[in-house]
Amino acid sequence: MTEGESPSVPAQAAGSQRLAILLAMAMFVLVVDTSLMNVSISAVVRDLDTTVSGVQSAIALEALVSAAFILIGSKVGDLIGRKRAYVLGLLGYAVGALAMTLAQGLTAIIIFWAVVGGIGASLLLPAMQSLIHGNFEGAAQVKAYALVGAAAAIAAAVGPLLGGFITTYLSWRVGFLLEILIIAIVLSGIKLVRDAPYTGPREVDLVGAVLSVLGMGGIVLGILVWQEGGESVAALLAVGAIAMAALVFWLTRRKRQGKPTLLDPDLFKSKHFRLGITQQTLQQIALGGTMIALPIYLQMVLEYNALLSGLSIAPLSLSMFGMALLAGRRAGTRRPSSIIRLGFALLTVGMLLLLPIVPRADSGWWLLVPLLIAGSGLGLLVSQLNNYTLAPISEERVSEAAGVNSAGGSFGLSFGLAFAGAIMLATLSVTFTDMAEHSTVLPPAEQQQVAQALEDDAELMSNTQLEEQLKGQPEQIQDEIIRINTDARPLALQVALLVPILASLVGLANSFRMVRLPDVKPSGSVEGMALG
């Protein structure tokens, strides 16, 4: 090397370090975004004069759009360039954050934050993965994946606390404004990014793309429509199920014909990969169900503000973060499948402990031990599942496999959010009607009227708000309606918690099948991707 060339080495290293930090910042925004929404539900409902189920639907829809389009987003990145897809993804997320900053109604949130932001995430995630793979080599690549993975873990851990603090003492809009500023900083360093070339087939599998959207979208959209009391729920669910079955048939047939497919069905020939994707989906269903039910309970039943809600949920995210780091460093010779089994066991125990606690809890402190146990289980899963899933995949196919892995996780998250929320509100509706009709205090002529009023306001009315509405009514009637409202909500949360409990139980059963399979040693690049 000549003297004139020597300065380029540290300059290139410095550029790589800055790029890794910027990529980590982008991942931080992706993860913290949903946490901010979860702990701000009551504030958003109040400020926009909307409903809990409406905001909840937007949260689930954002995860759904990301899942439904992530495989397409990966292919779009192949066709237009991963760097361009990365920029478009960031801009999509910025549009969503800007909409949240300025929104005056739920429609803007659904269109720009959930749909446009979700599409942005579907472009950003696979592009980021490919760019890390193309801009870093060897130890630097592993460090870049580790930094991005750490950013995601930190965002998951501090997101509820950060979002709660900002929402309580400033405004939930400020949190999304800060997201825009971070994205602007990330985009300012775009010249550091070297595009990752794509050399595979450029033909687009349009039928596979449409079927993937209809399949995942139809199932979750059907649940969201049911949650809102809409019609054609069965038809939407049927469209989703039929489209998923048709997608499997289409991909297999197209593969036999030697034509390019949206994703390679041969990936699923590996038992490790199939089980890993299934477990990833189940883990995210459990997480999504928990992260939608508990914030609603804390804000609507215990009447916590965003900060107290964030503090109450923090044991789950902090223990998940801490256990993931600990397990990643000290797993040693322990089998990944055994650690995954322990993770699902702890998650199941933590969720089960919540059931008897919920009706008795008068503060977030009651949730501390169960959430620490469940969070530790999730941390063990986070530390192992990606490595386990991608280990049997060859180097040239690992990016595609990781995209499928991400799609499974995003679909599980959106399904958990939508289904747990829908079950919770449906239980409230049925319980209100039953309790009102069997009340010995309410006059028969008023029972149906009270049941309907409680059902309509179930999504957002705390006891304090209900007391304000009941002023002027006889004291006996007030007390009875408050009792019905008080007794129905813990039961609804208990039923909603059955979603993460069932998901964790199925995951625990699957983990025994995983233990019976031989271990597979992942390649270096797979280990790097798993960290991210």
C-alpha positions in Angstrom: 0.0 0.0 0.0 1.3 3.4 -0.9 1.4 6.4 1.4 -1.3 8.0 -0.6 -3.6 5.1 0.0 -3.1 4.7 3.7 -5.6 7.3 4.9 -8.4 5.5 3.1 -8.4 2.6 5.4 -9.3 4.5 8.6 -11.7 6.7 6.6 -13.5 3.6 5.3 -13.6 2.1 8.8 -15.0 5.4 10.2 -17.6 5.5 7.4 -18.6 1.9 8.2 -19.0 2.7 11.9 -21.2 5.7 11.1 -23.3 3.6 8.7 -23.8 0.9 11.3 -24.9 3.5 13.8 -27.4 5.0 11.3 -28.8 1.6 10.5 -29.2 1.0 14.2 -31.1 4.3 14.5 -33.4 3.3 11.7 -34.2 0.0 13.5 -34.7 1.8 16.8 -37.5 3.9 15.1 -39.1 0.9 13.6 -39.4 -0.9 17.0 -40.2 2.1 19.3 -43.0 3.3 17.0 -45.5 0.6 18.1 -44.5 0.9 21.7 -45.3 4.6 21.6 -48.8 3.8 20.2 -49.5 1.1 22.7 -48.9 3.3 25.8 -50.6 6.3 24.2 -54.0 4.6 23.4 -56.1 6.6 26.0 -54.4 9.9 25.1 -55.0 9.3 21.3 -58.6 8.3 22.0 -59.2 11.4 24.1 -57.4 13.9 21.8 -59.0 12.6 18.5 -62.4 11.8 20.0 -62.3 8.3 18.7 -62.5 4.8 20.1 -60.1 2.3 21.7 -61.0 -0.3 19.1 -60.4 2.2 16.3 -56.8 2.9 17.6 -56.3 -0.8 18.3 -57.4 -1.6 14.7 -54.8 0.9 13.4 -52.1 -0.7 15.4 -53.0 -4.2 14.2 -53.4 -3.0 10.6 -49.9 -1.4 10.6 -48.4 -4.8 11.6 -50.6 -6.6 9.1 -49.6 -4.3 6.1 -46.0 -4.8 7.0 -46.4 -8.6 7.1 -48.6 -8.8 4.0 -46.2 -6.8 1.9 -42.8 -7.8 3.3 -42.2 -10.5 0.7 -43.2 -8.1 -2.0 -41.1 -5.4 -0.5 -38.1 -7.7 -0.6 -38.7 -8.3 -4.4 -39.2 -4.6 -5.0 -35.8 -4.0 -3.4 -34.3 -6.6 -5.8 -35.8 -4.8 -8.8 -35.3 -1.1 -8.0 -32.2 -1.5 -5.8 -31.9 -2.1 -2.1 -30.6 1.4 -1.4 -33.6 3.0 -3.1 -36.0 0.6 -1.3 -34.3 1.6 2.0 -34.8 5.3 1.3 -38.4 4.8 0.2 -39.0 2.7 3.3 -37.7 5.5 5.6 -39.7 8.1 3.8 -42.9 5.9 4.2 -42.2 5.7 7.9 -41.6 9.5 8.0 -45.0 10.1 6.3 -46.7 7.9 8.9 -44.9 9.7 11.8 -45.8 13.1 10.3 -49.5 12.0 10.0 -49.5 11.1 13.7 -47.9 14.5 14.5 -50.6 16.4 12.7 -53.6 14.0 12.7 -57.0 15.4 13.6 -58.9 12.1 13.2 -58.5 8.3 13.0 -58.8 8.2 9.2 -55.5 10.0 8.7 -53.8 7.5 11.1 -55.2 4.5 9.3 -54.2 5.7 5.8 -50.8 7.3 6.5 -49.5 5.6 9.7 -51.0 2.1 9.3 -51.0 1.7 5.5 -48.2 4.0 4.2 -46.0 3.4 7.3 -46.6 -0.4 7.1 -45.6 -0.5 3.4 -42.5 1.6 4.4 -41.6 -1.1 7.0 -42.1 -3.8 4.4 -39.5 -2.1 2.2 -37.2 -1.1 4.9 -36.7 -4.4 6.8 -35.5 -6.6 3.9 -33.5 -3.7 2.4 -31.7 -3.0 5.6 -30.8 -6.7 6.0 -29.4 -6.9 2.4 -27.5 -3.6 2.9 -25.8 -4.8 6.0 -24.8 -7.9 4.2 -23.5 -5.9 1.2 -21.7 -3.0 3.1 -19.9 -5.0 5.8 -17.6 -8.0 5.7 -16.4 -10.5 8.3 -16.2 -9.3 11.9 -17.5 -5.8 10.9 -20.7 -7.5 9.4 -21.3 -9.4 12.6 -20.8 -6.2 14.7 -23.2 -4.3 12.4 -25.9 -7.0 12.9 -25.2 -7.0 16.6 -25.6 -3.2 16.8 -28.9 -3.3 14.9 -30.1 -6.1 17.0 -29.1 -4.3 20.2 -31.0 -1.2 18.9 -34.1 -3.2 18.4 -33.8 -4.8 21.9 -33.2 -1.4 23.5 -36.2 0.1 21.7 -38.4 -2.8 22.9 -37.1 -2.3 26.5 -37.3 1.5 26.8 -40.2 2.1 24.3 -43.0 1.9 26.9 -41.1 4.0 29.4 -40.0 6.6 26.8 -43.5 6.7 25.2 -45.2 7.0 28.6 -42.9 9.8 29.7 -43.3 11.8 26.5 -47.1 11.3 26.4 -47.6 12.2 30.0 -45.4 15.3 30.3 -45.4 16.6 26.7 -47.7 15.0 24.1 -47.9 11.7 22.2 -47.4 13.9 19.1 -43.9 14.9 20.3 -42.8 11.2 20.2 -43.7 10.9 16.6 -42.1 14.2 15.8 -38.8 12.9 17.3 -39.2 9.9 15.0 -39.2 12.2 12.0 -36.0 13.9 13.3 -34.2 10.6 13.7 -35.2 9.5 10.2 -33.9 12.8 8.9 -30.5 12.1 10.6 -30.5 8.6 9.1 -31.2 10.0 5.6 -28.5 12.6 5.9 -25.9 9.8 5.9 -27.4 8.0 2.8 -24.2 8.7 0.8 -22.4 6.2 3.1 -24.6 3.4 1.8 -23.3 1.3 -1.1 -26.1 -0.5 -3.0 -26.1 -4.3 -2.7 -26.4 -5.7 -6.2 -29.0 -8.3 -7.1 -28.1 -11.0 -9.6 -31.1 -13.3 -9.4 -34.1 -13.6 -11.7 -35.9 -10.3 -12.2 -39.3 -11.7 -13.3 -42.1 -10.8 -10.8 -44.4 -13.5 -9.5 -47.5 -11.3 -9.5 -50.0 -14.1 -8.7 -47.9 -15.2 -5.7 -47.7 -11.6 -4.5 -51.5 -11.1 -4.7 -52.2 -14.4 -3.0 -49.8 -13.6 -0.1 -51.5 -10.2 0.5 -55.0 -11.8 0.3 -54.0 -14.7 2.5 -52.5 -12.8 5.4 -54.6 -9.7 4.9 -57.9 -11.5 4.7 -57.5 -13.4 8.0 -56.4 -10.4 10.1 -58.8 -8.0 8.3 -61.7 -10.3 9.0 -60.8 -10.2 12.7 -60.6 -6.4 12.6 -64.0 -6.1 10.9 -65.5 -8.5 13.5 -64.0 -6.3 16.3 -65.7 -3.2 14.8 -69.0 -5.1 14.5 -69.0 -5.1 10.7 -70.4 -7.6 8.3 -68.9 -10.2 6.0 -66.5 -11.4 8.7 -66.8 -15.1 7.6 -66.3 -14.2 4.0 -63.1 -12.3 4.7 -61.7 -15.1 6.8 -62.7 -17.6 4.1 -60.9 -15.5 1.5 -57.8 -15.4 3.7 -57.8 -19.2 4.3 -58.4 -20.0 0.6 -55.7 -17.6 -0.6 -53.2 -19.1 1.8 -53.9 -22.6 0.5 -53.8 -21.3 -3.1 -50.5 -19.7 -2.4 -48.9 -23.0 -1.3 -50.3 -24.7 -4.4 -49.2 -21.9 -6.7 -45.6 -21.7 -5.4 -45.2 -25.5 -5.5 -46.5 -25.7 -9.1 -44.4 -22.7 -10.3 -41.3 -24.2 -8.7 -41.8 -27.5 -10.5 -42.1 -25.6 -13.8 -38.8 -23.9 -13.1 -40.2 -20.4 -13.0 -39.3 -17.7 -10.4 -41.5 -17.6 -7.3 -42.3 -15.0 -4.7 -40.5 -17.3 -2.3 -38.9 -20.7 -2.7 -41.2 -23.4 -1.3 -38.2 -25.7 -0.9 -37.2 -23.7 2.1 -40.0 -25.4 4.0 -38.5 -28.9 3.3 -36.3 -28.3 6.4 -38.0 -29.3 9.6 -35.9 -26.9 11.5 -37.1 -24.0 9.3 -40.8 -25.0 9.5 -40.7 -25.3 13.2 -38.7 -22.2 13.6 -41.2 -20.1 11.5 -44.1 -21.6 13.5 -42.5 -20.8 16.8 -41.6 -17.3 15.7 -45.2 -16.7 14.7 -46.5 -18.1 18.0 -44.1 -16.0 20.0 -45.3 -12.9 18.3 -48.9 -13.8 18.7 -48.3 -14.1 22.4 -46.4 -10.8 22.5 -49.0 -9.0 20.4 -51.9 -10.2 22.5 -50.2 -9.2 25.7 -49.1 -5.8 24.5 -52.7 -4.8 23.3 -54.7 -6.2 26.3 -52.5 -4.9 29.2 -52.3 -1.3 28.1 -56.0 -1.1 27.6 -56.6 -2.7 31.0 -54.2 -0.3 32.7 -55.5 2.8 31.0 -59.2 2.1 31.0 -59.7 0.0 34.2 -56.9 1.2 36.6 -57.1 4.7 34.9 -53.4 5.0 34.5 -51.8 7.7 32.4 -49.3 6.8 29.7 -46.3 7.0 32.0 -47.8 4.7 34.7 -48.9 2.3 32.0 -45.3 2.3 30.6 -43.9 1.7 34.0 -46.3 -1.2 34.7 -45.4 -2.9 31.4 -41.7 -2.2 31.7 -40.9 -5.4 33.6 -41.9 -7.4 30.6 -39.7 -5.5 28.1 -36.8 -5.0 30.4 -36.6 -8.6 31.5 -36.9 -9.7 27.9 -34.0 -7.4 26.9 -31.8 -8.5 29.9 -32.5 -12.2 29.4 -31.9 -12.0 25.7 -28.4 -10.5 26.3 -27.6 -13.0 29.1 -28.7 -16.0 27.1 -26.9 -14.8 24.0 -23.6 -14.6 25.9 -23.9 -17.6 28.2 -25.8 -20.1 26.2 -22.5 -22.0 25.8 -23.0 -25.7 24.9 -26.7 -25.7 25.8 -28.9 -26.8 22.9 -30.9 -23.9 21.3 -34.0 -26.1 21.3 -33.7 -26.7 25.0 -33.4 -22.9 25.7 -36.5 -22.4 23.4 -38.4 -25.0 25.4 -37.6 -23.2 28.6 -38.5 -19.9 27.1 -42.0 -21.1 26.1 -42.4 -22.7 29.6 -41.6 -19.4 31.4 -43.9 -17.5 29.0 -46.7 -19.9 29.7 -46.2 -19.7 33.5 -46.1 -15.9 33.4 -49.3 -15.6 31.4 -51.1 -18.2 33.5 -50.2 -16.3 36.7 -51.9 -13.2 35.4 -55.3 -14.8 35.2 -56.1 -15.0 38.9 -54.3 -11.7 39.6 -56.3 -9.5 37.2 -59.6 -9.3 39.1 -57.8 -8.5 42.3 -55.2 -6.0 41.0 -55.7 -2.4 42.1 -52.2 -1.3 40.9 -49.6 -2.2 38.3 -47.4 -3.7 41.1 -49.6 -6.9 41.0 -48.3 -7.6 37.5 -44.6 -7.3 38.4 -43.7 -11.0 39.0 -45.8 -12.5 36.2 -44.4 -10.0 33.7 -40.8 -10.6 34.8 -41.3 -14.4 34.3 -43.0 -14.0 30.9 -40.4 -11.4 29.8 -37.6 -13.8 30.7 -39.3 -16.4 28.6 -39.6 -14.1 25.7 -35.9 -13.1 26.1 -34.8 -16.7 25.9 -36.9 -17.1 22.7 -35.5 -13.9 21.1 -31.9 -15.1 21.8 -32.4 -18.4 20.0 -35.3 -18.5 17.5 -33.7 -16.7 14.6 -30.5 -18.7 14.8 -32.5 -22.0 15.0 -34.7 -21.0 12.1 -32.0 -19.9 9.7 -29.3 -22.4 10.7 -30.1 -25.0 8.0 -30.4 -22.4 5.2 -27.5 -22.1 2.7 -25.6 -18.8 2.4 -27.2 -17.8 -0.9 -30.7 -18.3 0.3 -30.4 -16.9 3.8 -31.7 -13.4 2.9 -34.9 -14.8 1.4 -35.3 -17.1 4.4 -34.9 -14.2 6.8 -37.6 -12.3 4.9 -40.0 -15.2 5.3 -39.0 -15.4 9.0 -39.8 -11.6 9.4 -43.1 -12.1 7.5 -44.1 -14.9 9.9 -43.3 -12.7 12.9 -45.1 -9.7 11.6 -48.2 -11.7 10.8 -48.1 -13.3 14.2 -47.9 -9.8 15.8 -50.7 -8.4 13.8 -52.9 -11.5 14.4 -52.2 -11.4 18.2 -53.0 -7.7 18.3 -56.2 -8.0 16.4 -57.5 -11.3 17.9 -56.8 -10.5 21.5 -58.4 -7.0 21.1 -61.4 -8.4 19.3 -61.9 -11.1 21.9 -61.6 -8.6 24.7 -64.3 -6.2 23.3 -66.6 -9.1 22.3 -66.4 -10.4 25.9 -67.2 -7.0 27.2 -70.3 -6.7 24.9 -71.7 -10.1 25.9 -70.9 -9.6 29.6 -72.6 -6.2 29.8 -75.7 -7.6 28.2 -75.8 -10.6 30.5 -75.2 -8.7 33.7 -77.7 -6.0 32.9 -80.4 -8.5 32.0 -79.8 -10.5 35.2 -79.6 -7.4 37.5 -82.1 -7.4 40.4 -81.6 -3.6 40.8 -82.1 -2.2 37.3 -85.8 -1.9 36.3 -86.7 -4.4 33.5 -87.6 -1.5 31.2 -84.0 0.0 31.6 -82.0 -3.2 31.4 -81.7 -3.4 27.6 -81.0 0.4 27.4 -78.3 0.2 30.0 -76.7 -2.9 28.4 -76.7 -1.1 25.0 -75.2 2.1 26.5 -72.4 0.2 28.3 -71.7 -1.8 25.2 -71.4 1.3 23.0 -69.1 3.1 25.5 -67.2 0.0 26.6 -64.2 0.9 24.6 -63.3 4.1 26.3 -65.3 4.8 29.4 -63.6 4.4 32.8 -65.6 4.3 36.0 -64.7 8.0 36.7 -66.1 9.0 33.3 -69.1 6.8 33.8 -69.9 8.5 37.1 -69.9 11.8 35.4 -72.4 10.5 32.8 -74.6 9.0 35.5 -75.1 12.2 37.6 -78.8 12.8 38.1 -79.6 9.1 38.2 -80.8 7.4 41.5 -77.8 6.4 43.6 -78.9 2.7 43.6 -78.9 2.7 39.8 -75.5 4.5 39.6 -74.0 1.9 42.0 -75.4 -1.0 40.0 -74.1 0.3 36.6 -70.7 1.0 38.1 -70.6 -2.5 39.5 -71.4 -4.0 36.1 -68.7 -1.9 34.5 -66.2 -2.9 37.2 -66.9 -6.6 37.1 -67.0 -7.0 33.3 -63.6 -5.6 32.4 -61.4 -8.0 34.4 -63.3 -10.9 32.9 -62.7 -9.5 29.4 -59.0 -9.1 30.0 -58.8 -12.7 31.3 -60.5 -14.0 28.1 -58.2 -11.8 26.0 -55.2 -13.3 27.8 -56.2 -16.7 26.6 -54.8 -15.7 23.2 -51.2 -15.4 24.4 -51.7 -18.4 26.8 -52.8 -20.7 24.0 -50.0 -19.5 21.7 -47.4 -20.1 24.3 -48.9 -23.6 25.1 -48.8 -24.6 21.5 -45.2 -23.2 21.3 -44.3 -25.3 24.4 -45.7 -28.4 22.7 -43.8 -27.7 19.5 -40.6 -27.2 21.5 -40.6 -30.9 22.5 -40.5 -31.8 18.8 -37.6 -29.4 18.3 -35.6 -31.1 21.1 -35.9 -34.4 19.2 -34.2 -32.9 16.1 -30.4 -32.8 15.8 -28.7 -29.4 16.2 -27.5 -27.6 13.1 -24.5 -25.3 13.2 -25.3 -21.9 11.6 -22.9 -20.3 9.2 -21.2 -17.0 10.2 -23.5 -14.8 8.1 -26.6 -16.6 9.5 -25.3 -15.9 13.1 -24.9 -12.2 12.1 -28.5 -12.0 10.7 -29.8 -13.7 13.8 -28.4 -10.9 15.9 -30.3 -8.4 13.9 
